[in-house]
Amino acid sequence: LSLGEAKNLPTYPGPNKMRDCYCTVNLDQEEVFRTKIVEKSLCPFYGEDFYCEIPRTFRHLSFYIFDRDVFRRDSIIGKVAIQKEDLQKYHNRDTWFQLQHVDADSEVQGKVHLELRLSEVITDTGVVCHKLATRVLECQGLPIVNGQCDPYATVTLAGPSRQVLHFQVSEAKKTKVKKKTNNPHFDEVFYFEVTRPSSYNKKSHFDIEDVDEVDKMEIRVDLWNASNLKFGDEFLGELRLPLKFLRQSSSYEAWYFLQPRDNGNKSLKPDDLGSLRLNVVYTEDHVFSSDYYSPLRDILLKSADVEPVSASAAHILGEVCREKQEAAIPLVRLFLHYGRIVPFISAIANAEVKRTQDPNTIFRGNSLTSKCIDETMKLAGMHYLQVTLKPIIDEICQVHKPCEIDPVKLKDGENLENNRENLRQYVDRIFTVITKSGVSCPTVMCDIFFSLRESAAKRFQGDLDVRYTAVSSFIFLRFFAPAILSPNLFQLTPHHPDPQTSRTLTLISKTIQTLGSLSKSKSANFKESYMATFYDYFNEQKYADAVKNFLDLISSSGRRDHKSIEQPILLKEGFMIKRAQGRKRFGMKNFKKRWFRLTNHEFTYQKSKGDHPLCSIPIENILAVERLEEESFKMKNMFQVIQPERRVLYIQANNCVEAKDWIDILTKVSQCNKKRLTVYHPSAYLNGHWLCCKATADNTPGCTPCTGGLPANIQLDIDGDRETERIYSLFNLYMPKLEKMQEACGSKSVYDGPEEEEYSTFIIDDPKETYKTLKLIIEGVGTLEQEHAQYKRDKFKKTKYGSQEHPIGDKSFQTYIRQQSEISAHSI
């Protein structure tokens, strides 16, 4: 949902006329989201987005605009309620909705389960008497009003009286109140009698002139919330059923949706309350069990291995979808779920790089590659953003330091130099936390960046910076900068920031984006002269170096071909103390100070900086990096690097921060090693036994599980079948385009001449391979379509209108029944 703005709200009756308004999003009447409050406005702008999985059935998606009242309860100005079956009408379209009046009689949700029995009896005096038994069994999903629901039901019988135009109503019968539940079980029966006039009269007794008048009568069930307030009980919904339908069968039992009270449609002019701009994107997927999707899923998951990749099913989906984003979302989730995202993105990125002519435009378009990488970063990098940016963004939102540096926009009393200094400090701090965060970058992102860097360096060998710009165009331009600019979209803040904070974040985001881009003439990046002036603070080599070091770290991967990188990338170096590894059988295992150096190829130490290494451990030989308990050597800040054949290098760092840095970065670069250990010994092997578990053999497997290192591979809650169903729906939606693409392959293969105009929209590198894949996709989609149609037919046969799943009054089900009847009539 995108909640845009409200317009022309009614003025406040007080002297200042303005209102402090917020908007809530509700499923029926259950609030699921609330915007921030916009103060002193009758046209509040919210600009907030909200995404949710809908966990239950619902009838209306409702939006309420409230006016905040500091002293009393906030008052409702109006609402927009969209019926579930109408959501498709507004799907992904900006729409202005008129606000409607809200009163208790129109606010209804939930359903009631009733059983009715009508019998005819002839009394001793020969009078025909109709007996009606109404059994109120239970209700479900009643609204919770002000945090509580103590429901009860009243049952009345109403019929025409002798005075025309009037209804006479029996005395209401009432169930017990059920405390603290919105799913009450009543199971109470109420009896009514209907006879011709006679001498006796009971409270439950109804006189009628004519037997046929029974058909004009109705039974009414009202639900109420027993309230202790002086305002009386609150109406929750009603049901009116004519007795006519009971004449066909004497007993009737069904579920019904509760309805609003009919108040003779007293409505005010629709334009009294203003309007609300919304954009709703609603999708509903009917997901089968896993085996149904195997054929289509297999074609998709093979995409990374298809040569050329443009002939793969995933690439074809990107070609036929109207928006690349549509294809990227389910593809990324599917490939992440099955652990195939890195080879897939590497393949499509490599193909895109080959098509790119100018290194300055690398990954700048809205291609399938960029959309897939954006989506992967959003999913896998959410925790990384929280750890890196959230603390400082929270501070910026709370402290409200003035940071405006445009002389034209300065407020009275603000000092330009002070503002510049405030902004410079913020930029410096954010820049530092980003460039120091390399070890926290999720492995899956690092592996993708590694492959982007490789493709770019190979394609543009003359441009030494392209290996950096290929990565920075994603991590800075499409990850950190947008998260700083709109923290609410990346779950860093609950709401869109206020205008002043928003402006501060815009200025920070622009500067960080330029710092990360490593472009040659920075000042030319800014249209505004005040930004160019401000940027002079950062025109030092140390900033460019920090960016390059950061990019080097996050684009070095555990899975690498050594020869593909011309020179090793230095990740960290410094003096530490190490214990001899005991290569000689005799002699003391003493401690010595050594210069340690870590690159993305190896971990080495030497006597002093620049000397020849005394020892080199290839990265793939690092099987675990763990802290070492102090009791081992009575020394603090120690850690161990475990190698094959249980050889262990014990190292002491200078302080606890440095020890953590080394452990983090060593864990990071070795995280993808195939033979990583799952258990280790937290203490050393001394005097013939392990100090931790007292085992005597030095090759005893570890006694403690290895730490997972950093939260680098966040487990995502993804349902692979659901994503495949989404992809099937997209293929089905764009079937005409798939068929057109198939034609294009035929024409290209047969004539191999210049492409025809109508086919030139598709990328087809190999018509034969593409045609084969298209044939498989169309068959797979066709099979699933038949399964869906069969499922609907079966469901139609089995479903009973009035059941708990489809209560009477369910409009979407009525529409569905109508469609199915038309389909069956058509097929007959």
C-alpha positions in Angstrom: 0.0 0.0 0.0 1.2 3.5 -0.7 -0.7 6.0 1.4 -0.3 9.3 -0.4 -2.1 12.3 0.9 -5.5 13.5 2.0 -7.2 16.6 0.6 -9.9 19.1 1.7 -10.6 17.6 5.2 -13.3 19.5 7.0 -12.0 22.4 9.1 -11.8 22.1 12.9 -14.6 23.9 14.7 -12.0 25.8 16.9 -10.4 29.2 16.0 -7.3 27.8 14.2 -9.4 25.4 11.9 -6.4 23.1 11.3 -6.1 19.5 12.4 -3.4 17.0 13.5 -4.3 13.9 11.5 -3.0 10.4 11.0 -4.3 7.5 8.9 -4.7 3.8 9.9 -4.9 0.7 7.7 -7.4 -1.9 8.8 -8.4 -5.4 7.8 -12.1 -5.1 8.5 -11.8 -3.2 11.8 -8.5 -4.6 13.0 -5.8 -1.9 12.8 -2.6 -3.3 11.1 -0.7 0.0 10.4 -0.7 3.6 11.4 1.0 6.6 9.8 2.8 9.3 11.6 0.7 12.4 12.7 0.8 15.3 10.3 0.2 18.5 12.3 -1.8 21.6 11.5 -3.0 20.7 8.0 -6.3 20.0 6.2 -4.3 18.4 3.3 -1.9 16.1 5.1 0.9 14.4 3.1 1.8 11.0 4.4 3.9 9.4 1.7 4.1 6.1 3.6 4.3 2.6 2.2 3.2 -0.5 4.0 3.6 -4.1 2.9 2.0 -7.1 4.6 1.1 -10.7 4.1 -2.6 -11.0 4.9 -2.9 -13.8 7.6 -6.6 -14.3 7.5 -9.8 -13.9 5.5 -11.2 -10.4 5.4 -14.1 -8.6 3.8 -12.9 -5.0 3.6 -9.6 -3.2 3.5 -10.3 0.0 5.3 -8.5 3.3 5.8 -9.5 5.7 8.6 -8.4 9.3 9.0 -8.3 10.3 12.7 -7.9 13.8 14.2 -5.6 13.6 17.3 -7.1 14.9 20.5 -4.8 15.3 23.4 -7.5 15.3 26.0 -10.2 12.9 24.8 -10.3 9.9 22.5 -9.1 10.7 18.9 -12.0 11.5 16.7 -12.7 9.8 13.3 -13.0 12.1 10.4 -14.0 9.5 7.8 -13.0 6.3 6.1 -12.4 4.5 2.8 -13.5 0.9 2.7 -12.7 -1.2 -0.3 -14.4 -4.6 -0.6 -12.0 -7.5 -1.1 -13.6 -8.4 -4.4 -13.1 -4.8 -5.7 -9.3 -4.7 -4.9 -8.4 -5.9 -8.4 -10.2 -2.8 -9.9 -7.7 -0.5 -8.2 -4.6 -2.8 -8.5 -1.4 -0.7 -8.8 -3.3 2.5 -9.8 -3.1 5.8 -8.0 -6.7 6.5 -7.0 -8.5 9.3 -5.1 -11.2 7.9 -2.8 -14.0 10.0 -1.3 -14.0 9.7 2.5 -17.2 8.3 3.9 -18.9 8.9 7.2 -18.3 6.5 10.0 -21.0 5.5 12.5 -21.3 2.5 14.7 -24.1 1.1 12.6 -21.9 0.8 9.5 -18.9 -0.8 11.3 -19.6 -4.5 11.0 -17.5 -7.6 10.8 -17.8 -11.3 11.7 -20.3 -14.1 11.1 -23.0 -15.9 13.0 -24.1 -19.6 12.9 -27.8 -20.2 13.1 -30.3 -23.1 13.0 -34.0 -22.3 12.3 -36.9 -24.7 12.5 -40.5 -23.9 11.5 -43.3 -26.3 12.3 -47.1 -26.1 12.0 -49.3 -27.3 14.8 -53.1 -27.4 15.2 -54.1 -26.6 18.7 -57.0 -28.2 20.7 -59.2 -25.3 19.7 -58.5 -26.0 16.0 -56.3 -22.9 15.5 -53.3 -23.3 13.2 -50.2 -22.4 15.1 -46.7 -21.9 13.6 -43.8 -22.6 16.0 -40.4 -21.1 15.2 -37.3 -22.4 17.0 -34.2 -20.2 16.5 -30.9 -21.6 17.7 -28.0 -19.2 18.0 -25.0 -21.5 17.9 -21.8 -19.3 17.7 -20.2 -16.2 16.2 -16.7 -15.7 14.8 -14.5 -12.7 14.2 -16.6 -10.1 15.9 -14.8 -6.7 16.3 -12.9 -5.9 19.5 -14.2 -2.5 20.6 -11.8 -0.4 22.8 -9.7 -3.4 23.6 -12.6 -5.7 24.7 -15.5 -7.7 23.4 -18.3 -9.0 25.7 -20.9 -10.1 23.2 -24.5 -11.2 23.4 -27.2 -11.7 20.9 -30.9 -10.6 20.8 -33.5 -12.4 18.7 -36.8 -10.9 17.7 -39.6 -11.8 15.3 -41.1 -9.0 13.2 -44.2 -9.0 11.0 -46.7 -6.7 9.4 -49.3 -5.3 11.8 -53.0 -4.6 11.0 -52.1 -1.0 10.5 -50.4 -0.9 7.1 -46.8 0.4 6.9 -46.1 -0.7 10.5 -44.2 -3.7 11.7 -45.1 -5.3 14.9 -42.1 -6.7 16.8 -42.0 -9.4 19.4 -40.2 -8.9 22.6 -36.4 -9.4 22.2 -35.0 -12.6 23.6 -31.4 -12.4 24.8 -28.6 -14.8 25.1 -26.1 -14.8 28.0 -23.2 -12.4 27.8 -19.9 -14.1 26.9 -17.0 -12.3 28.5 -13.7 -11.4 26.8 -14.1 -13.2 23.5 -14.8 -12.2 19.9 -15.6 -15.9 19.0 -18.5 -16.6 21.5 -20.2 -20.0 21.7 -23.9 -19.4 22.8 -25.8 -22.5 21.8 -29.2 -21.2 23.0 -32.6 -21.8 21.5 -35.5 -19.3 21.4 -39.2 -20.2 20.6 -41.8 -18.0 18.9 -45.5 -18.9 18.1 -47.6 -17.4 15.4 -51.4 -17.9 15.5 -54.7 -16.4 14.4 -56.1 -14.1 17.1 -57.5 -16.0 20.0 -58.2 -15.5 23.7 -54.8 -16.4 25.1 -51.7 -14.3 24.8 -48.1 -15.0 25.5 -45.0 -12.8 25.2 -43.6 -15.0 22.5 -47.0 -15.1 20.8 -47.8 -13.3 17.5 -51.3 -12.7 16.1 -51.9 -12.7 12.4 -55.0 -12.3 10.3 -54.0 -14.7 7.5 -51.7 -17.8 7.4 -50.0 -16.3 4.3 -48.7 -13.5 6.5 -46.1 -15.8 8.0 -44.3 -15.4 4.7 -44.0 -11.7 5.3 -42.4 -12.1 8.7 -38.7 -12.0 9.4 -36.5 -13.2 12.2 -33.9 -10.7 13.3 -30.7 -11.5 15.2 -28.6 -8.5 16.6 -25.2 -8.8 18.1 -24.2 -6.4 20.9 -21.1 -5.6 22.9 -22.1 -5.4 26.6 -20.6 -2.1 27.7 -20.2 -0.7 31.2 -20.2 2.8 29.8 -23.1 5.1 30.3 -23.6 5.3 26.5 -25.2 1.9 26.4 -24.3 -1.3 24.6 -22.5 -1.1 21.3 -24.1 -2.5 18.1 -21.9 -5.2 16.4 -24.1 -6.2 13.4 -27.4 -7.7 12.5 -29.1 -10.4 10.4 -32.6 -10.3 8.9 -34.1 -13.5 7.5 -37.6 -13.7 5.9 -39.5 -16.8 7.1 -40.7 -17.4 3.5 -37.6 -19.5 2.7 -38.4 -21.8 5.6 -41.6 -23.0 4.0 -39.7 -25.1 1.5 -37.7 -27.0 4.2 -38.8 -27.1 7.8 -35.2 -26.9 9.1 -32.4 -24.7 8.0 -28.8 -24.3 9.3 -26.1 -22.0 7.9 -23.4 -19.4 8.6 -24.2 -15.8 7.7 -22.1 -12.7 7.5 -23.4 -10.0 9.8 -24.7 -6.9 8.1 -24.7 -3.1 9.0 -28.0 -1.8 10.3 -30.2 -0.3 7.7 -31.0 3.2 8.9 -33.0 4.3 5.9 -29.8 5.3 4.1 -29.5 8.6 5.8 -26.3 9.8 4.1 -24.6 13.1 3.9 -23.2 14.6 0.8 -20.3 12.4 -0.3 -17.9 15.4 -0.8 -18.3 16.7 2.7 -15.2 15.0 4.2 -12.4 15.3 1.6 -10.6 12.5 -0.1 -7.6 10.2 0.3 -5.1 9.1 -2.4 -4.1 5.5 -2.3 -2.2 2.9 -4.4 -3.0 -0.7 -3.5 -1.1 -3.6 -5.0 -3.0 -6.8 -4.1 -2.0 -10.3 -5.2 -3.6 -13.6 -4.3 -1.9 -16.9 -5.1 -3.5 -20.3 -4.9 -0.6 -22.6 -4.2 -0.6 -26.3 -4.8 1.7 -28.8 -3.1 5.3 -29.0 -4.3 5.1 -31.8 -6.8 2.8 -29.8 -9.1 5.6 -27.3 -9.7 8.5 -29.6 -10.3 8.6 -29.3 -14.2 8.4 -25.5 -14.2 10.7 -25.1 -11.2 13.3 -27.4 -12.8 13.4 -25.3 -16.0 13.8 -22.1 -13.9 16.5 -23.4 -11.6 18.6 -24.6 -14.6 18.7 -21.0 -15.9 22.2 -20.3 -14.6 23.6 -23.2 -16.6 21.9 -22.5 -19.9 24.1 -21.2 -22.7 23.5 -18.4 -23.7 21.7 -17.3 -20.5 19.3 -15.2 -22.7 17.8 -18.6 -23.7 17.0 -19.5 -20.1 13.5 -19.5 -18.5 14.4 -16.9 -15.9 15.8 -14.5 -18.5 12.8 -15.0 -20.8 10.5 -14.1 -17.8 12.4 -10.8 -17.6 11.9 -10.2 -21.3 8.1 -10.7 -21.3 7.2 -8.9 -18.1 6.0 -5.3 -18.5 8.3 -4.3 -15.5 11.6 -6.0 -14.8 10.7 -5.6 -11.1 7.7 -8.0 -11.5 10.0 -10.8 -12.7 12.9 -10.0 -10.3 11.0 -10.4 -7.0 9.8 -14.0 -7.4 13.0 -15.1 -9.3 15.3 -13.8 -6.5 13.3 -15.4 -3.8 13.1 -18.7 -5.6 16.9 -18.8 -6.4 17.7 -17.7 -2.8 15.5 -20.5 -1.4 17.3 -23.1 -3.5 20.8 -21.6 -3.0 21.2 -20.8 -6.7 21.1 -17.0 -6.6 24.9 -16.3 -7.1 25.4 -18.5 -10.2 22.2 -17.0 -11.7 23.1 -13.4 -11.1 26.7 -14.0 -12.2 25.4 -15.4 -15.5 22.9 -12.6 -16.3 25.4 -9.9 -15.2 28.2 -11.4 -17.3 25.8 -11.3 -20.3 24.9 -7.7 -19.6 28.5 -6.6 -19.2 29.3 -8.2 -22.6 26.6 -6.1 -24.2 27.8 -2.9 -22.5 29.9 -0.6 -24.7 31.0 2.1 -22.3 32.5 1.3 -18.9 30.9 4.5 -17.5 27.4 3.1 -18.1 28.0 -0.3 -16.5 24.9 -1.5 -14.6 23.2 1.9 -14.9 20.0 0.8 -16.6 16.9 -0.8 -15.1 17.8 -4.2 -16.4 16.9 -7.6 -15.0 20.4 -7.9 -13.5 20.1 -4.6 -11.6 16.6 -5.3 -10.4 17.6 -8.8 -9.2 20.7 -7.5 -7.4 18.5 -4.7 -5.8 16.0 -7.3 -4.6 18.8 -9.7 -3.3 20.4 -6.8 -1.3 17.0 -5.8 0.1 16.3 -9.4 1.3 19.8 -10.5 2.4 21.1 -7.1 3.4 18.3 -6.0 5.7 20.1 -7.1 8.9 23.3 -5.5 7.6 21.6 -2.1 7.1 20.1 -2.4 10.6 23.5 -3.0 12.2 25.3 -0.4 10.1 22.9 2.6 9.7 20.1 2.3 12.3 21.8 3.8 15.4 23.0 6.9 13.6 19.7 7.4 11.6 17.8 7.1 14.9 20.0 9.8 16.3 19.4 12.1 13.3 15.6 11.6 13.6 15.6 12.4 17.3 18.1 15.2 17.7 16.9 17.5 14.8 20.3 19.4 14.3 19.9 22.1 11.6 21.9 20.9 8.5 20.5 23.1 5.7 23.4 24.4 3.6 21.4 26.1 0.8 21.6 29.8 1.6 18.2 30.4 0.0 16.5 27.9 2.4 18.1 29.0 5.7 15.7 29.7 8.5 15.9 32.9 10.6 18.6 32.6 13.2 20.4 29.7 11.5 24.1 30.0 10.9 25.4 28.6 7.5 28.8 27.6 8.9 27.3 25.8 11.9 24.9 23.9 9.7 27.7 22.9 7.4 29.7 21.6 10.3 26.7 19.6 11.6 26.2 18.1 8.2 29.9 17.4 7.7 30.0 15.5 11.0 27.0 13.4 10.1 28.4 12.6 6.6 31.8 11.7 8.2 30.2 9.4 10.8 28.0 7.6 8.2 30.9 7.3 5.8 33.0 5.8 8.5 30.4 3.2 9.7 29.8 2.2 6.0 33.5 1.8 5.1 34.3 0.0 8.3 31.3 -2.4 7.9 32.9 -4.7 5.2 33.1 -7.7 7.6 29.4 -7.6 8.2 28.4 -7.6 4.5 26.4 -10.8 3.9 28.3 -13.6 2.1 25.7 -13.8 -0.7 26.2 -10.1 -1.5 30.0 -10.5 -1.4 29.9 -13.4 -3.8 27.7 -11.4 -6.2 30.0 -8.4 -6.0 33.0 -10.7 -6.6 31.5 -11.9 -9.9 30.5 -8.4 -11.0 34.0 -7.2 -10.4 35.5 -10.1 -12.3 33.2 -9.6 -15.3 33.8 -5.9 -15.5 37.6 -6.2 -15.1 37.7 -8.8 -17.9 35.5 -6.8 -20.3 37.2 -3.4 -19.8 40.8 -4.4 -19.2 42.1 -0.8 -20.0 39.9 0.8 -17.3 41.5 0.1 -13.8 38.6 1.7 -12.0 35.8 -0.4 -13.5 36.3 -3.2 -11.0 35.3 -0.6 -8.3 32.5 1.2 -10.1 30.8 -2.1 -11.0 30.4 -2.8 -7.3 29.9 0.8 -6.0 27.1 1.3 -8.5 25.1 -1.2 -6.3 26.4 -1.0 -2.8 26.5 2.9 -2.6 24.0 4.0 -5.3 21.3 1.4 -4.9 21.7 0.2 -1.3 23.2 2.7 1.2 22.2 5.9 -0.5 18.4 5.0 -0.9 18.3 3.5 2.7 19.6 6.9 4.0 17.2 8.8 1.8 14.1 6.8 2.7 14.9 4.9 5.9 11.2 3.9 6.3 11.3 1.8 3.1 14.2 -0.2 4.5 12.6 -0.7 8.0 15.2 1.6 9.6 12.4 3.9 10.9 8.7 3.1 11.3 7.5 6.2 9.4 8.5 8.7 6.8 10.7 11.3 8.6 9.5 14.8 9.1 10.4 17.5 6.4 13.5 18.9 8.3 15.0 15.4 9.0 14.1 14.3 5.4 16.1 17.3 4.0 19.1 16.4 6.2 19.0 12.8 5.0 18.7 13.9 1.4 21.9 16.0 1.7 23.7 13.2 3.5 22.5 10.6 0.9 23.7 12.8 -2.1 27.2 13.2 -0.5 27.6 9.5 0.3 26.4 8.6 -3.2 29.1 10.9 -4.7 31.8 9.7 -2.3 31.0 6.1 -3.2 30.9 6.7 -7.0 34.7 7.4 -7.2 34.0 9.6 -10.3 36.8 11.7 -11.6 35.3 15.2 -11.2 33.2 15.1 -8.1 32.0 18.8 -8.1 30.6 18.3 -11.6 28.2 15.7 -10.1 26.3 18.5 -8.3 23.9 20.8 -10.1 23.8 23.0 -7.0 26.9 25.2 -6.3 26.4 24.9 -2.5 26.7 21.1 -2.7 29.9 21.5 -4.8 31.3 23.8 -2.1 30.3 21.5 0.7 31.9 18.5 -1.1 35.4 20.2 -1.0 35.6 19.0 2.6 35.8 15.4 1.3 38.1 16.0 -1.7 41.0 14.2 0.1 42.7 11.0 -1.0 41.9 9.2 2.3 38.2 9.1 1.4 38.8 7.5 -2.0 41.2 5.0 -0.4 38.7 4.1 2.3 36.0 3.4 -0.4 38.4 1.3 -2.4 39.5 -0.8 0.6 35.8 -1.3 1.5 34.9 -2.3 -2.0 38.0 -4.7 -2.1 36.8 -6.4 1.1 33.2 -6.9 0.1 34.0 -8.1 -3.4 36.6 -10.7 -2.4 34.9 -14.1 -2.4 35.7 -17.5 -0.8 35.0 -19.2 -4.1 37.7 -17.9 -6.4 40.0 -18.8 -9.2 43.3 -17.4 -8.1 44.5 -16.8 -11.6 41.5 -14.6 -12.4 42.8 -11.8 -10.1 45.9 -10.1 -11.2 47.1 -9.2 -7.7 46.0 -10.1 -4.2 43.9 -7.5 -2.3 45.3 -6.5 1.1 42.5 -6.7 3.7 44.3 -6.2 7.0 47.8 -6.1 8.5 49.6 -5.4 11.7 51.9 -6.7 14.5 50.6 -9.5 16.8 52.2 -12.2 19.0 52.0 -15.8 17.9 53.0 -19.1 19.5 55.3 -21.4 17.6 53.3 -24.1 15.8 55.7 -26.9 16.9 57.0 -28.0 13.6 60.2 -29.2 15.2 59.8 -32.2 17.4 62.0 -30.7 20.1 62.5 -27.2 21.3 60.4 -24.6 23.1 57.1 -23.5 21.7 57.7 -19.8 22.5 55.8 -16.6 21.7 57.2 -14.1 19.2 56.1 -10.8 17.8 55.4 -11.0 14.0 54.0 -8.8 11.3 50.7 -10.4 10.1 49.2 -9.8 6.7 45.8 -10.9 5.3 44.9 -10.8 1.6 42.0 -12.4 -0.2 44.5 -15.2 -1.2 46.4 -16.0 2.0 47.2 -15.2 5.7 50.9 -14.8 6.3 53.4 -13.6 8.9 56.9 -12.3 8.7 59.6 -10.9 11.1 58.8 -7.3 10.2 56.9 -5.4 7.5 58.2 -6.0 4.0 60.2 -9.2 4.9 59.8 -12.5 3.2 56.9 -14.5 4.8 58.0 -17.1 7.4 54.6 -18.9 7.0 51.7 -18.7 4.6 48.3 -20.2 5.1 46.1 -20.2 1.9 42.6 -19.0 2.7 41.0 -22.3 1.7 43.1 -24.0 4.5 41.5 -21.9 7.2 38.9 -24.3 8.7 37.8 -22.2 11.7 38.7 -19.0 13.5 37.7 -18.9 17.2 38.6 -17.2 20.5 40.9 -19.1 22.9 40.0 -19.3 26.5 42.3 -17.3 28.8 43.2 -20.3 31.0 45.3 -21.9 28.1 48.3 -19.5 28.4 47.1 -17.1 31.0 47.0 -14.5 28.3 44.1 -12.2 27.2 42.8 -11.4 23.6 43.9 -14.7 22.1 42.4 -16.5 19.2 43.2 -19.6 17.1 43.4 -20.3 13.4 42.6 -24.0 12.8 44.2 -25.6 9.7 44.0 -29.1 8.2 45.3 -32.1 10.3 44.3 -30.2 13.4 47.2 -27.8 13.2 46.5 -24.7 15.2 48.1 -21.3 15.1 47.6 -19.4 18.4 47.7 -15.6 18.2 47.4 -12.8 20.7 46.1 -9.4 19.5 47.0 -6.1 21.1 43.5 -5.4 22.5 40.0 -6.8 22.6 38.8 -4.6 19.7 41.6 -5.7 17.4 41.1 -9.4 18.4 37.5 -9.1 17.4 38.4 -7.3 14.1 40.9 -10.1 13.1 38.4 -12.9 14.1 35.6 -11.2 12.1 37.6 -10.6 9.0 39.3 -14.1 9.0 35.9 -15.7 9.5 34.5 -13.6 6.7 37.0 -14.5 4.1 37.0 -18.2 5.0 33.3 -18.6 5.4 32.7 -20.4 2.1 35.5 -23.0 2.6 34.1 -26.4 1.8 35.8 -28.2 4.7 35.0 -25.7 7.5 34.8 -27.3 10.9 31.6 -27.6 12.9 33.3 -28.2 16.3 36.5 -27.0 17.9 38.4 -27.0 21.2 38.0 -23.6 23.0 41.3 -24.3 25.0 44.8 -25.5 24.0 46.3 -29.0 24.0 49.0 -28.8 26.8 50.8 -31.4 28.9 49.2 -34.4 27.0 45.5 -33.4 27.1 43.0 -30.8 26.0 42.4 -28.3 28.8 38.7 -28.0 27.9 37.5 -31.6 27.6 40.5 -33.4 29.2 40.7 -35.7 26.1 44.2 -37.1 25.8 44.6 -37.7 22.0 45.6 -34.5 20.2 43.5 -35.4 17.2 40.3 -35.8 19.2 37.5 -33.9 17.4 36.4 -30.6 19.1 34.1 -30.5 22.1 32.2 -27.2 21.3 30.2 -26.1 18.3 31.9 -23.5 16.1 30.3 -20.1 16.2 28.5 -19.2 13.0 30.7 -16.1 12.7 28.7 -13.1 11.5 25.0 -13.0 10.6 26.2 -13.2 7.0 23.7 -15.8 5.7 20.4 -14.7 7.1 17.9 -17.5 6.7 15.0 -16.1 4.8 11.4 -17.3 5.3 10.7 -18.1 1.6 8.1 -20.6 0.3 9.6 -21.9 -3.0 6.2 -23.3 -4.2 4.6 -20.0 -3.7 7.3 -18.2 -5.7 6.9 -20.7 -8.5 3.1 -20.2 -8.5 3.8 -16.4 -8.8 6.1 -17.0 -11.8 3.5 -19.3 -13.4 0.9 -16.5 -13.0 3.2 -14.0 -14.7 4.0 -16.4 -17.6 0.2 -17.0 -17.9 -0.5 -13.3 -17.9 2.1 -12.6 -20.6 1.3 -15.7 -22.7 0.7 -13.6 -25.9 4.2 -12.2 -25.5 5.7 -15.7 -25.0 4.0 -16.8 -28.2 5.2 -13.7 -30.0 8.8 -14.5 -28.8 8.4 -18.1 -30.2 7.4 -16.6 -33.5 10.5 -14.3 -33.4 12.7 -17.4 -32.8 11.2 -19.1 -35.8 11.6 -16.1 -38.0 15.2 -15.5 -36.9 16.1 -19.2 -37.3 14.5 -19.5 -40.7 15.6 -16.3 -42.4 18.5 -15.3 -40.2 18.1 -11.9 -41.9 17.6 -8.5 -40.3 15.2 -8.7 -37.3 11.6 -7.7 -38.1 10.5 -4.5 -36.3 7.8 -6.3 -34.2 10.3 -8.8 -32.8 13.2 -6.5 -32.0 12.0 -5.9 -28.5 13.3 -9.3 -27.3 16.9 -10.2 -26.7 17.4 -13.5 -28.6 21.0 -14.6 -28.9 20.4 -18.2 -29.9 17.0 -18.7 -31.6 17.2 -22.5 -31.4 17.9 -22.8 -27.7 15.4 -20.0 -26.9 12.7 -21.8 -28.9 13.4 -25.0 -27.0 13.0 -23.3 -23.6 9.9 -21.4 -24.7 8.3 -24.7 -25.7 9.0 -26.2 -22.3 7.7 -23.1 -20.5 4.4 -23.0 -22.5 3.8 -26.7 -21.9 4.6 -26.3 -18.1 2.3 -23.3 -17.8 -0.5 -25.1 -19.8 -0.4 -28.1 -17.5 -0.6 -25.9 -14.4 -3.4 -23.9 -15.9 -5.4 -27.2 -16.4 -4.7 -28.2 -12.8 -6.0 -24.8 -11.6 -9.1 -25.1 -13.7 -9.8 -28.7 -12.5 -9.2 -27.6 -8.9 -11.8 -24.8 -9.3 -14.3 -27.2 -10.8 -13.9 -29.7 -8.0 -14.1 -27.0 -5.4 -17.3 -25.6 -7.0 -18.9 -29.0 -6.8 -18.0 -29.5 -3.1 -18.5 -26.0 -1.7 -21.7 -25.3 0.1 -23.0 -21.7 0.2 -23.7 -21.0 3.8 -20.8 -23.1 5.1 -18.3 -21.7 7.6 -15.8 -20.9 4.7 -18.5 -19.3 2.5 -21.2 -17.7 4.7 -24.4 -16.4 3.1 -23.6 -12.8 2.2 -20.1 -13.6 0.8 -20.2 -11.4 -2.3 -16.9 -12.8 -3.7 -18.3 -16.3 -3.5 -21.5 -15.2 -5.2 -19.5 -13.7 -8.1 -17.4 -16.9 -8.2 -20.6 -19.1 -8.4 -22.0 -16.9 -11.2 -18.7 -17.2 -13.2 -18.6 -21.0 -12.7 -22.2 -21.4 -13.8 -21.4 -19.4 -16.9 -18.4 -21.6 -17.6 -20.4 -24.8 -17.1 -23.2 -23.5 -19.3 -20.6 -22.5 -22.0 -18.9 -25.9 -21.9 -22.3 -27.7 -22.1 
